[in-house]
Amino acid sequence: MASTTITPSPLQSQEVVTPSVRSVTLTAKEKKYDRQLRLWAASGQQALEDANILLLNSGAGVVGIETLKNLILPGVGQFTIVDEAKVQESDLGANFFLAEDSLGKSRAQEACNFLRELNPEVRGSGIQESTSKFTSDAKTLDPYTLILLVGPAKPETVHQLSKYASQRSIPLFYIHSVGFYSHFSVQLPDQFPCVDTHPEPETTEDLRLLEPWPELLNYMEVKTHDLGSLSDHEHGHIPYLLLLLYYLEEWKSSHEGRPPNGFPEKKAFRTLVEKAMRTDNPEGGEENYEEAVKAVNKSLNPPEISSGLRQIFESEDCKRPNAKTANFWVIAHAIRDFHSKHGVLPLPGTVPDMKAQSADYVQLQNIYKAKARKDLAEVVESVRAAEKDFMKDSKIDDREIEAFCKGAASVKLIKGRPIQIASQPGEVAWSDTTAKSLCQELGDEGSLLPLYLGFMAYDGASPHDYESMKAYCNDTVNYLQKQSGSSINVDDIQARVEKVVAELVRAEEGELHNISALTGGMIAQEVIKVITKQYIPFDNTCVFDGIASKAGVFRV
């Protein structure tokens, strides 16, 4: 296999060089956060450190603290806990961030003190006040970049925070943990783009073999010149990309200039490549030819864009950006123009590992990097022209444009939805499409959607009254069935929902530490995705059944 190579980003280097032995001095912060930096890089870490989290705590208050724990450890910048409760005996058995000498003191401040010990670099504060009083003046929410609201909460409080989060385009998480069950929903901004989604490399590999550029073809001709007379060593170390290009030219010469298309032709092309492999050598074959044969199906496909990117390109914000348009749409507009002109997306510039001599592999990388830089320069020029036309006050950072170009094939745009809560089932603003989707989900006997309906009743009715919660859930099922016009077994669904209600009432608002700890870890993971705008956050509701050890995600 080729030796490991240093692969700089297109804007940072003009060529790839072979590595040398050199000492690397890491800062104290880099050493501390080394493992997570490998996941979300310095840009993600900086976004985390710039975040200011507000936790509006209530109930037993364990799940919110466990969520904060998993954000403080990786270095979130700042947090505030708002909780009106004082520490009681019952808190000590479930909340590991309280001690016996905390009894009678502010639960917010005591938990804050213990949490700060986890990471001294994180700033935190605790405020003993009710959620409704703290949020009565919206200005008190202005410093925060993300809000965690722990239920049960009054519908009017949730609606107020939902409206505020929507107006300010900040994420809002709504959380429950009761007995063996837990739930959390996220309200993202109306348009929440995820550019750095970290897809599996093989799913986004773009080698452009059906659309080669002159420099790549020239290099192929150099390396495959007089192929039959090469030594076994040279013949067995030609990069498989160049082999595919070489035999593509041979195939086209006998197929009216067309590349292999469809399974029969690709099978014939694989046979063509496979027959050219030398088997009379000591190894009895050639690994580079084997790699070429395996790559035929995935590497010789016409370039296509994903449905998600096509949806972005067709958006009015992308087609007609203006001075107030977010950076994302300005860059998307430039890439859309690039795709319209060339029929392909900007080349990412990455090359997979393969059997090759190190010098050949490095040269191949340089060719791909040079092409990526050229494509990027064209997109940057288009962005700058748009900025000039719109008279934007500030220029979009080159690194932001570069990141979009490299990840364009896997960009995801999530359209946020408001958190659903109501005193009466008929007050929930579900669309007909959503109602049909939920009814279809409820028709599955193994679905965990009844947990979500149970938590809706937990907020909308009385969390201590089985009859009122059961009536709320039954009315919700009937409402969904009527709105969707679906044919479902209402009696069976209501029976399953009633079991959930019975368990929630039995828990008497108590939290089990293991359930809240697990849920807190799940929530923190999604919060980090949202803060760093990396990977793809869930959309938009998750429930966990600790009895069955199952989780489910729904879009409601």
C-alpha positions as CSV (number, residue, x, y, z in Angstrom):
1,M,0.0,0.0,0.0
2,A,1.1,3.6,-0.5
3,S,2.9,5.2,2.4
4,T,1.0,7.7,4.5
5,T,1.1,11.2,3.1
6,I,0.4,14.7,4.3
7,T,-2.7,16.0,2.7
8,P,-3.2,19.8,3.2
9,S,-6.3,21.6,2.2
10,P,-6.4,23.2,-1.2
11,L,-5.9,26.7,0.1
12,Q,-3.1,25.9,2.4
13,S,-0.5,24.2,0.2
14,Q,0.5,24.0,-3.5
15,E,1.5,20.4,-3.4
16,V,1.6,17.3,-1.4
17,V,5.0,16.4,0.0
18,T,6.3,13.1,1.4
19,P,6.4,13.1,5.2
20,S,9.6,13.6,7.1
21,V,10.4,12.7,10.7
22,R,9.9,15.8,12.7
23,S,8.8,16.7,16.2
24,V,5.3,18.0,16.7
25,T,4.7,20.2,19.8
26,L,1.1,20.1,21.0
27,T,-0.3,22.8,23.2
28,A,-1.8,21.9,26.5
29,K,-5.3,22.3,25.1
30,E,-4.5,20.1,22.1
31,K,-3.2,17.4,24.4
32,K,-6.3,17.7,26.7
33,Y,-8.8,17.5,23.8
34,D,-6.7,15.4,21.4
35,R,-9.3,12.6,20.8
36,Q,-12.3,14.9,20.2
37,L,-10.3,17.1,17.9
38,R,-10.0,14.1,15.7
39,L,-13.7,14.1,15.5
40,W,-14.7,17.7,14.9
41,A,-11.3,19.4,14.4
42,A,-10.2,22.8,15.7
43,S,-13.2,24.6,14.0
44,G,-15.6,22.4,15.9
45,Q,-13.8,22.8,19.2
46,Q,-13.8,26.6,18.8
47,A,-17.6,26.6,18.1
48,L,-18.0,24.5,21.3
49,E,-15.9,27.0,23.3
50,D,-17.9,29.9,21.9
51,A,-21.2,28.3,23.0
52,N,-23.2,29.6,26.0
53,I,-25.7,27.0,27.2
54,L,-28.8,27.8,29.3
55,L,-30.4,24.9,31.3
56,L,-33.9,25.6,32.5
57,N,-34.2,22.8,35.0
58,S,-37.3,21.4,36.8
59,G,-38.7,18.1,38.2
60,A,-36.0,15.9,39.6
61,G,-33.5,17.7,37.5
62,V,-31.1,14.9,36.9
63,V,-31.2,14.5,33.1
64,G,-30.4,18.2,32.5
65,I,-27.3,18.0,34.8
66,E,-26.2,14.8,33.1
67,T,-26.5,16.6,29.7
68,L,-24.4,19.4,31.0
69,K,-21.8,17.0,32.3
70,N,-21.3,15.6,28.8
71,L,-20.9,19.2,27.4
72,I,-18.6,20.5,30.1
73,L,-16.1,17.6,29.8
74,P,-15.3,18.4,26.1
75,G,-15.1,22.1,26.9
76,V,-18.3,24.0,26.2
77,G,-17.6,27.7,26.8
78,Q,-20.1,28.7,29.4
79,F,-23.3,27.4,31.0
80,T,-26.1,28.7,33.3
81,I,-28.4,26.5,35.4
82,V,-31.8,28.0,36.3
83,D,-33.6,25.9,39.0
84,E,-36.0,27.1,41.7
85,A,-35.6,24.0,43.9
86,K,-33.5,23.5,47.0
87,V,-31.7,20.3,47.6
88,Q,-33.8,17.6,49.3
89,E,-33.0,14.1,50.6
90,S,-34.6,12.6,47.5
91,D,-32.2,14.5,45.2
92,L,-29.1,12.8,46.8
93,G,-30.1,9.3,45.6
94,A,-30.3,10.2,41.9
95,N,-28.2,13.3,41.3
96,F,-24.4,12.5,41.5
97,F,-23.5,16.2,41.5
98,L,-25.0,16.9,44.9
99,A,-23.6,16.0,48.4
100,E,-25.1,15.7,51.9
101,D,-23.9,19.2,52.8
102,S,-25.9,20.5,49.8
103,L,-29.2,19.9,51.7
104,G,-31.3,23.0,51.9
105,K,-29.1,24.9,49.5
106,S,-29.8,26.1,45.9
107,R,-29.8,23.0,43.7
108,A,-28.7,25.1,40.7
109,Q,-25.7,26.6,42.5
110,E,-24.7,23.3,44.2
111,A,-24.8,21.3,41.0
112,C,-22.9,24.1,39.2
113,N,-20.1,24.0,41.8
114,F,-19.6,20.3,41.3
115,L,-19.9,20.5,37.5
116,R,-17.2,23.1,37.3
117,E,-14.8,20.8,39.0
118,L,-14.9,18.6,35.9
119,N,-13.3,21.2,33.7
120,P,-11.9,24.4,35.3
121,E,-11.7,26.1,31.9
122,V,-15.5,26.1,31.6
123,R,-17.4,29.0,33.2
124,G,-20.7,28.3,34.9
125,S,-23.3,29.9,37.2
126,G,-26.4,28.8,39.0
127,I,-29.6,30.8,39.6
128,Q,-32.3,29.9,42.0
129,E,-35.4,31.0,40.2
130,S,-38.4,29.4,38.4
131,T,-38.3,28.9,34.7
132,S,-41.4,31.0,34.2
133,K,-40.0,33.9,36.2
134,F,-36.6,33.8,34.6
135,T,-38.0,33.8,31.1
136,S,-40.7,36.4,31.7
137,D,-38.3,39.0,30.3
138,A,-37.0,37.8,27.0
139,K,-33.9,40.0,27.3
140,T,-32.5,37.6,29.9
141,L,-32.2,35.0,27.2
142,D,-30.2,37.1,24.8
143,P,-26.7,35.9,25.9
144,Y,-27.4,32.3,25.3
145,T,-26.7,30.4,22.0
146,L,-28.6,27.2,22.9
147,I,-31.4,26.4,25.4
148,L,-32.1,23.2,27.2
149,L,-35.6,23.0,28.8
150,V,-36.4,20.2,31.1
151,G,-40.0,19.2,31.6
152,P,-42.6,19.0,32.8
153,A,-43.3,22.6,31.6
154,K,-46.4,24.6,31.2
155,P,-47.6,24.8,27.5
156,E,-47.4,28.6,27.6
157,T,-43.8,28.5,28.7
158,V,-42.8,26.1,25.9
159,H,-44.7,28.2,23.4
160,Q,-42.9,31.3,24.6
161,L,-39.5,29.7,24.4
162,S,-40.3,28.2,21.0
163,K,-41.3,31.5,19.6
164,Y,-38.2,33.2,21.0
165,A,-35.9,30.5,19.6
166,S,-37.6,30.7,16.2
167,Q,-37.2,34.5,16.1
168,R,-33.5,34.4,17.2
169,S,-32.7,31.3,15.1
170,I,-31.2,29.5,18.1
171,P,-31.7,25.8,18.9
172,L,-34.1,24.7,21.7
173,F,-34.1,21.2,23.2
174,Y,-37.1,20.0,25.3
175,I,-36.4,17.1,27.6
176,H,-38.1,14.6,29.8
177,S,-36.9,11.7,31.9
178,V,-39.5,9.9,34.0
179,G,-38.9,6.4,35.5
180,F,-37.8,4.1,32.7
181,Y,-38.8,6.4,29.9
182,S,-37.2,9.5,28.4
183,H,-37.8,11.9,25.6
184,F,-36.2,14.9,23.9
185,S,-37.1,17.1,21.0
186,V,-35.1,19.7,19.2
187,Q,-36.4,22.8,17.5
188,L,-33.7,23.9,15.0
189,P,-33.8,27.2,13.0
190,D,-36.1,27.2,10.0
191,Q,-33.1,26.5,7.8
192,F,-30.3,24.6,9.4
193,P,-27.5,23.6,6.9
194,C,-25.0,20.9,7.7
195,V,-22.0,21.2,5.4
196,D,-19.4,19.0,7.2
197,T,-21.5,15.9,7.6
198,H,-18.6,13.4,7.8
199,P,-20.0,10.8,5.4
200,E,-18.2,7.5,4.9
201,P,-15.4,8.2,2.4
202,E,-16.5,5.5,0.0
203,T,-20.0,7.0,-0.3
204,T,-18.7,10.4,-1.6
205,E,-15.6,9.3,-3.5
206,D,-15.2,11.5,-6.6
207,L,-12.4,10.4,-8.9
208,R,-13.9,11.9,-12.0
209,L,-12.8,9.0,-14.2
210,L,-15.6,9.5,-16.7
211,E,-14.8,13.3,-16.8
212,P,-10.9,13.3,-16.7
213,W,-9.1,16.6,-17.1
214,P,-5.9,17.0,-19.3
215,E,-3.4,16.8,-16.5
216,L,-4.8,13.5,-15.3
217,L,-4.9,12.0,-18.8
218,N,-1.3,13.2,-19.5
219,Y,-0.1,11.5,-16.3
220,M,-1.9,8.3,-17.3
221,E,-0.2,8.3,-20.7
222,V,3.2,8.8,-19.0
223,K,2.7,5.9,-16.5
224,T,1.1,3.4,-19.0
225,H,3.3,4.1,-22.0
226,D,4.4,0.8,-23.5
227,L,2.6,-1.0,-20.7
228,G,3.5,-4.5,-21.9
229,S,7.2,-3.9,-21.7
230,L,7.2,-2.7,-18.1
231,S,8.9,-4.8,-15.4
232,D,6.8,-6.8,-13.0
233,H,7.5,-4.3,-10.3
234,E,6.5,-1.3,-12.3
235,H,3.5,-3.1,-13.8
236,G,2.3,-4.1,-10.4
237,H,2.5,-0.6,-8.9
238,I,0.6,1.5,-11.5
239,P,-2.2,3.2,-9.4
240,Y,-5.5,1.5,-10.2
241,L,-7.0,4.9,-11.2
242,L,-4.6,5.2,-14.1
243,L,-5.2,1.6,-15.1
244,L,-9.0,2.3,-15.2
245,L,-8.4,5.4,-17.4
246,Y,-6.0,3.4,-19.7
247,Y,-8.5,0.6,-20.3
248,L,-11.4,3.1,-20.6
249,E,-9.6,4.6,-23.5
250,E,-9.2,1.1,-25.0
251,W,-12.9,0.3,-24.4
252,K,-14.1,3.6,-25.9
253,S,-12.1,2.9,-29.1
254,S,-14.3,-0.1,-29.8
255,H,-17.5,1.3,-28.5
256,E,-18.0,4.5,-30.4
257,G,-16.4,6.6,-27.6
258,R,-18.9,5.4,-24.9
259,P,-17.8,4.2,-21.5
260,P,-19.2,0.9,-20.2
261,N,-22.8,1.4,-19.1
262,G,-25.1,-1.0,-17.2
263,F,-24.2,-4.3,-15.6
264,P,-23.4,-6.4,-18.7
265,E,-21.0,-3.8,-20.1
266,K,-19.3,-3.2,-16.8
267,K,-18.9,-7.0,-16.3
268,A,-17.3,-7.1,-19.8
269,F,-15.0,-4.2,-18.8
270,R,-14.0,-5.9,-15.6
271,T,-13.1,-9.0,-17.6
272,L,-11.0,-6.8,-19.9
273,V,-9.0,-5.4,-17.0
274,E,-8.7,-8.7,-15.2
275,K,-7.3,-10.5,-18.3
276,A,-4.5,-7.9,-18.5
277,M,-3.3,-8.8,-15.0
278,R,0.0,-10.7,-14.9
279,T,-0.3,-14.0,-13.1
280,D,3.1,-15.5,-13.9
281,N,4.9,-13.5,-11.2
282,P,5.9,-14.7,-7.7
283,E,2.6,-13.3,-6.2
284,G,0.5,-15.1,-8.8
285,G,-1.4,-11.8,-9.5
286,E,-1.3,-8.0,-9.1
287,E,-3.0,-6.2,-6.3
288,N,-3.3,-2.9,-8.3
289,Y,-5.3,-4.8,-11.0
290,E,-7.5,-6.4,-8.3
291,E,-8.2,-2.9,-6.9
292,A,-9.1,-1.7,-10.4
293,V,-11.5,-4.6,-11.0
294,K,-13.2,-4.0,-7.6
295,A,-13.5,-0.2,-8.3
296,V,-15.3,-0.6,-11.6
297,N,-18.9,-0.5,-10.3
298,K,-18.5,2.4,-7.9
299,S,-15.9,4.5,-9.9
300,L,-17.4,4.4,-13.4
301,N,-20.8,6.0,-12.8
302,P,-22.0,9.3,-14.3
303,P,-21.8,12.2,-11.8
304,E,-25.1,12.7,-10.0
305,I,-26.0,15.1,-7.1
306,S,-27.9,13.9,-4.1
307,S,-31.6,14.6,-3.6
308,G,-30.7,16.8,-0.7
309,L,-28.4,19.0,-2.7
310,R,-30.9,19.1,-5.6
311,Q,-33.5,20.4,-3.1
312,I,-31.0,23.1,-2.0
313,F,-30.3,24.1,-5.7
314,E,-34.0,24.4,-6.4
315,S,-34.7,26.6,-3.4
316,E,-35.5,30.3,-4.1
317,D,-32.8,31.3,-1.6
318,C,-30.2,29.5,-3.7
319,K,-31.6,30.7,-7.1
320,R,-32.0,34.4,-6.1
321,P,-29.7,35.3,-3.2
322,N,-29.6,38.9,-2.0
323,A,-27.7,41.2,0.4
324,K,-29.5,39.7,3.4
325,T,-29.0,36.1,2.3
326,A,-27.0,33.9,4.7
327,N,-23.5,32.9,3.6
328,F,-24.7,29.3,3.1
329,W,-27.0,30.4,0.3
330,V,-24.5,32.6,-1.4
331,I,-22.0,29.8,-1.6
332,A,-24.7,27.3,-2.7
333,H,-25.6,29.7,-5.5
334,A,-22.0,29.8,-6.7
335,I,-21.7,26.0,-6.6
336,R,-25.1,25.7,-8.4
337,D,-23.7,27.9,-11.2
338,F,-20.5,25.8,-11.3
339,H,-22.6,22.6,-11.6
340,S,-24.8,24.2,-14.3
341,K,-21.7,25.1,-16.3
342,H,-19.6,21.9,-15.9
343,G,-22.2,19.2,-15.1
344,V,-20.2,18.2,-12.0
345,L,-19.5,19.5,-8.5
346,P,-16.2,21.1,-7.5
347,L,-13.6,18.3,-7.1
348,P,-13.0,17.5,-3.4
349,G,-9.4,16.5,-4.2
350,T,-9.0,13.5,-2.1
351,V,-7.5,10.2,-3.3
352,P,-8.1,6.8,-1.7
353,D,-5.2,4.7,-0.5
354,M,-4.0,2.2,-3.1
355,K,-1.2,0.0,-4.3
356,A,1.4,2.3,-5.7
357,Q,4.9,3.6,-5.4
358,S,5.1,6.5,-3.0
359,A,6.3,9.0,-5.6
360,D,3.6,8.0,-8.0
361,Y,0.9,8.2,-5.3
362,V,2.1,11.7,-4.2
363,Q,2.1,12.9,-7.8
364,L,-1.4,11.6,-8.2
365,Q,-2.5,13.4,-5.1
366,N,-0.9,16.6,-6.4
367,I,-2.8,16.4,-9.7
368,Y,-6.1,16.0,-7.8
369,K,-5.3,18.8,-5.4
370,A,-4.3,21.1,-8.2
371,K,-7.7,20.4,-9.9
372,A,-9.5,21.0,-6.6
373,R,-7.7,24.3,-6.2
374,K,-8.7,25.3,-9.7
375,D,-12.4,24.4,-9.1
376,L,-12.4,26.2,-5.7
377,A,-10.9,29.3,-7.3
378,E,-13.7,29.4,-9.8
379,V,-16.3,29.1,-7.0
380,V,-14.6,31.8,-4.9
381,E,-14.6,34.1,-7.9
382,S,-18.3,33.6,-8.3
383,V,-18.9,34.3,-4.6
384,R,-16.9,37.5,-4.7
385,A,-18.8,38.6,-7.7
386,A,-22.1,38.0,-5.8
387,E,-20.8,39.9,-2.8
388,K,-19.9,42.8,-5.1
389,D,-23.4,42.8,-6.7
390,F,-25.1,42.6,-3.3
391,M,-22.8,45.1,-1.6
392,K,-22.4,42.8,1.3
393,D,-20.6,44.4,4.3
394,S,-18.2,41.5,4.9
395,K,-16.5,38.9,2.8
396,I,-17.3,35.2,3.3
397,D,-14.2,33.5,4.7
398,D,-12.3,31.4,2.1
399,R,-12.3,28.5,4.5
400,E,-16.0,28.5,4.6
401,I,-16.2,28.3,0.8
402,E,-13.6,25.6,0.7
403,A,-15.4,23.5,3.3
404,F,-18.6,23.7,1.2
405,C,-16.8,22.8,-2.0
406,K,-15.2,19.8,-0.3
407,G,-18.5,18.6,1.2
408,A,-21.0,19.7,-1.4
409,A,-21.9,16.1,-2.4
410,S,-23.1,15.4,1.2
411,V,-24.5,18.7,2.3
412,K,-27.7,18.4,4.3
413,L,-30.4,21.1,4.9
414,I,-32.7,20.4,7.9
415,K,-35.9,22.5,8.1
416,G,-36.6,23.0,11.8
417,R,-40.1,22.5,13.2
418,P,-41.6,24.0,16.4
419,I,-41.9,21.8,19.5
420,Q,-45.4,20.4,19.8
421,I,-47.2,20.8,23.1
422,A,-50.8,21.7,23.9
423,S,-53.3,21.6,26.7
424,Q,-55.8,19.9,24.4
425,P,-55.0,17.5,21.5
426,G,-56.9,19.5,19.0
427,E,-54.6,22.5,19.6
428,V,-51.5,20.7,18.1
429,A,-50.7,22.1,14.6
430,W,-49.9,18.9,12.8
431,S,-50.1,18.9,9.0
432,D,-52.1,16.2,7.2
433,T,-48.8,14.7,6.0
434,T,-47.4,14.5,9.5
435,A,-50.7,13.1,10.8
436,K,-50.6,10.3,8.2
437,S,-47.0,9.6,8.9
438,L,-47.6,9.3,12.7
439,C,-50.7,7.1,12.1
440,Q,-48.6,4.8,10.0
441,E,-46.0,4.7,12.7
442,L,-48.6,3.9,15.3
443,G,-49.8,1.0,13.2
444,D,-46.5,-0.8,14.0
445,E,-46.9,-2.8,17.2
446,G,-43.2,-2.3,18.0
447,S,-43.3,1.5,17.6
448,L,-42.2,3.7,20.5
449,L,-44.4,6.6,19.3
450,P,-46.8,5.8,22.2
451,L,-44.0,7.1,24.6
452,Y,-44.1,10.4,22.8
453,L,-47.9,10.7,23.1
454,G,-47.6,9.8,26.8
455,F,-45.1,12.6,27.4
456,M,-47.4,15.0,25.5
457,A,-50.2,14.0,28.0
458,Y,-47.6,14.4,30.9
459,D,-47.4,18.1,30.0
460,G,-50.9,18.7,28.6
461,A,-52.8,16.9,31.4
462,S,-51.9,16.2,35.0
463,P,-48.7,14.0,35.4
464,H,-50.3,12.4,38.6
465,D,-53.7,11.6,37.2
466,Y,-54.0,8.4,35.2
467,E,-57.5,9.1,33.9
468,S,-56.8,12.6,32.6
469,M,-53.6,11.5,30.9
470,K,-55.3,8.4,29.4
471,A,-58.1,10.6,28.1
472,Y,-55.6,13.1,26.6
473,C,-53.8,10.3,24.8
474,N,-57.0,8.6,23.5
475,D,-58.2,12.0,22.2
476,T,-54.8,12.5,20.5
477,V,-55.0,9.1,18.7
478,N,-58.6,9.9,17.6
479,Y,-57.6,13.3,16.4
480,L,-54.7,11.9,14.4
481,Q,-56.9,9.2,12.9
482,K,-59.5,11.8,11.9
483,Q,-57.1,14.3,10.5
484,S,-55.2,11.8,8.5
485,G,-58.1,9.7,7.3
486,S,-56.0,6.6,7.9
487,S,-57.5,3.2,8.7
488,I,-55.9,2.1,12.0
489,N,-56.8,-0.1,14.9
490,V,-57.6,2.7,17.4
491,D,-58.4,0.3,20.2
492,D,-55.1,-1.5,19.9
493,I,-53.1,1.7,19.8
494,Q,-54.9,3.2,22.7
495,A,-54.2,0.1,24.8
496,R,-50.5,0.4,24.1
497,V,-50.6,4.1,25.0
498,E,-52.4,3.4,28.2
499,K,-49.5,1.1,29.3
500,V,-47.1,4.0,28.8
501,V,-49.4,6.3,30.8
502,A,-49.6,3.8,33.6
503,E,-45.8,3.6,33.8
504,L,-45.4,7.4,33.8
505,V,-47.9,7.8,36.6
506,R,-46.3,5.0,38.6
507,A,-42.9,6.8,38.4
508,E,-44.4,9.8,40.3
509,E,-42.1,12.3,38.5
510,G,-39.0,10.4,39.7
511,E,-35.9,9.9,37.7
512,L,-33.6,6.9,37.5
513,H,-30.0,7.9,37.3
514,N,-29.0,5.3,34.8
515,I,-31.8,6.3,32.4
516,S,-31.1,10.0,32.8
517,A,-27.3,9.5,32.4
518,L,-27.8,7.6,29.2
519,T,-30.4,10.1,27.9
520,G,-28.1,13.0,28.9
521,G,-25.3,11.4,26.8
522,M,-27.6,11.1,23.8
523,I,-28.7,14.7,24.1
524,A,-25.2,16.0,24.6
525,Q,-24.2,14.2,21.4
526,E,-26.9,15.9,19.4
527,V,-26.1,19.3,21.1
528,I,-22.5,19.0,20.0
529,K,-23.6,18.3,16.4
530,V,-25.8,21.3,16.4
531,I,-23.2,23.6,18.0
532,T,-20.4,22.5,15.7
533,K,-22.7,22.1,12.6
534,Q,-20.9,18.9,11.9
535,Y,-22.4,15.4,11.3
536,I,-26.2,15.3,11.0
537,P,-28.3,15.9,14.1
538,F,-31.5,13.9,14.6
539,D,-34.7,15.3,13.2
540,N,-36.5,16.0,15.5
541,T,-37.9,13.8,18.3
542,C,-36.3,10.9,20.2
543,V,-37.7,8.6,22.8
544,F,-36.0,5.9,24.9
545,D,-37.7,2.9,26.5
546,G,-35.5,1.7,29.4
547,I,-37.6,-1.4,29.9
548,A,-37.2,-2.7,26.4
549,S,-33.8,-1.0,25.9
550,K,-35.0,0.6,22.6
551,A,-34.8,4.1,21.2
552,G,-36.9,5.6,18.4
553,V,-36.6,8.8,16.3
554,F,-39.6,10.6,14.7
555,R,-40.2,13.7,12.8
556,V,-43.3,15.4,14.4
